[in-house]
Amino acid sequence: MHKALTFVRAAPFIGAIAVLLVGHLALAQAQPGHTQQIDPGLIVDVLGRDAPYYRVVLTGARPDSGITLLEGVGVLQEVGESSNCHGKQLRLELTEKGLRIAAVRGWDSAFGILRIPVGRFVYVRDSQDVKSDIDPPFVLFKVRFEGNLNAKYLPTLGPASSWNLTSLPEQYLTLDDVDKTLLVRIPLVVDGSRFVPDPNWQPGHGMLCSD
């Protein structure tokens, strides 16, 4: 049974007000004759801002199953820990083995964060559905989660469900979701005679499992 996936991230108060005002403006301008389809290229551009990856905040990691697996195979090692209102936090670093693997597999370790890219979201052609009578208007469309070589490698270290993908605002996608079709919702604004994706929208918000 496929699980529903919803991603919501609270915006700062001023930003939320700005988006709300833009939504009202879009509806006020969206008179009959406005284009009711979104340029697929714009959707692809939006998806291109973000790609699924596994992330470890080395300087303050919250323990999870992926970290445990990487420690178990000697890729990461713990160099300290602390506690706060969010619970236990770890200080981690890549071992020599981990540095070698990272270099070979295209992992990015910078500014205290390890990112392991695991694939991309691909727009499903002709899947969009513009909802122009909603305030603010939005477009629904489908994407396919295509995994890469890392998406095949990480499950050899432990179950695919162990790898929470944090390219999205909350940790609801795992490597179990590779090859699934996802439903995405993006708010719209009016640009001249057409709708376009809201530039204030953050990639990954509002993604739902659809199959």
Rosetta blueprint (number, residue, H / E / L):
1 M L
2 H L
3 K L
4 A L
5 L L
6 T L
7 F L
8 V L
9 R L
10 A L
11 A L
12 P L
13 F H
14 I H
15 G H
16 A H
17 I H
18 A H
19 V H
20 L H
21 L H
22 V H
23 G H
24 H H
25 L H
26 A H
27 L H
28 A H
29 Q H
30 A L
31 Q L
32 P L
33 G L
34 H L
35 T E
36 Q L
37 Q L
38 I L
39 D L
40 P H
41 G H
42 L H
43 I H
44 V H
45 D H
46 V H
47 L H
48 G H
49 R L
50 D L
51 A L
52 P L
53 Y E
54 Y E
55 R E
56 V E
57 V E
58 L L
59 T L
60 G L
61 A E
62 R L
63 P L
64 D L
65 S H
66 G H
67 I H
68 T H
69 L H
70 L H
71 E H
72 G H
73 V L
74 G L
75 V L
76 L E
77 Q E
78 E E
79 V E
80 G E
81 E E
82 S E
83 S E
84 N E
85 C L
86 H L
87 G E
88 K E
89 Q E
90 L E
91 R E
92 L E
93 E E
94 L E
95 T L
96 E H
97 K H
98 G H
99 L H
100 R H
101 I H
102 A H
103 A H
104 V H
105 R H
106 G L
107 W L
108 D E
109 S E
110 A E
111 F L
112 G L
113 I E
114 L E
115 R E
116 I E
117 P E
118 V L
119 G E
120 R E
121 F E
122 V E
123 Y E
124 V L
125 R L
126 D L
127 S L
128 Q L
129 D E
130 V E
131 K E
132 S L
133 D L
134 I L
135 D L
136 P L
137 P L
138 F E
139 V E
140 L E
141 F E
142 K E
143 V E
144 R E
145 F E
146 E E
147 G E
148 N L
149 L H
150 N H
151 A H
152 K H
153 Y H
154 L H
155 P H
156 T H
157 L L
158 G L
159 P L
160 A H
161 S H
162 S H
163 W L
164 N E
165 L E
166 T L
167 S L
168 L L
169 P L
170 E L
171 Q L
172 Y L
173 L E
174 T E
175 L H
176 D H
177 D H
178 V L
179 D L
180 K L
181 T E
182 L E
183 L E
184 V E
185 R E
186 I E
187 P E
188 L E
189 V E
190 V E
191 D E
192 G L
193 S L
194 R E
195 F E
196 V E
197 P E
198 D L
199 P L
200 N L
201 W L
202 Q L
203 P L
204 G L
205 H L
206 G L
207 M E
208 L E
209 C E
210 S L
211 D L
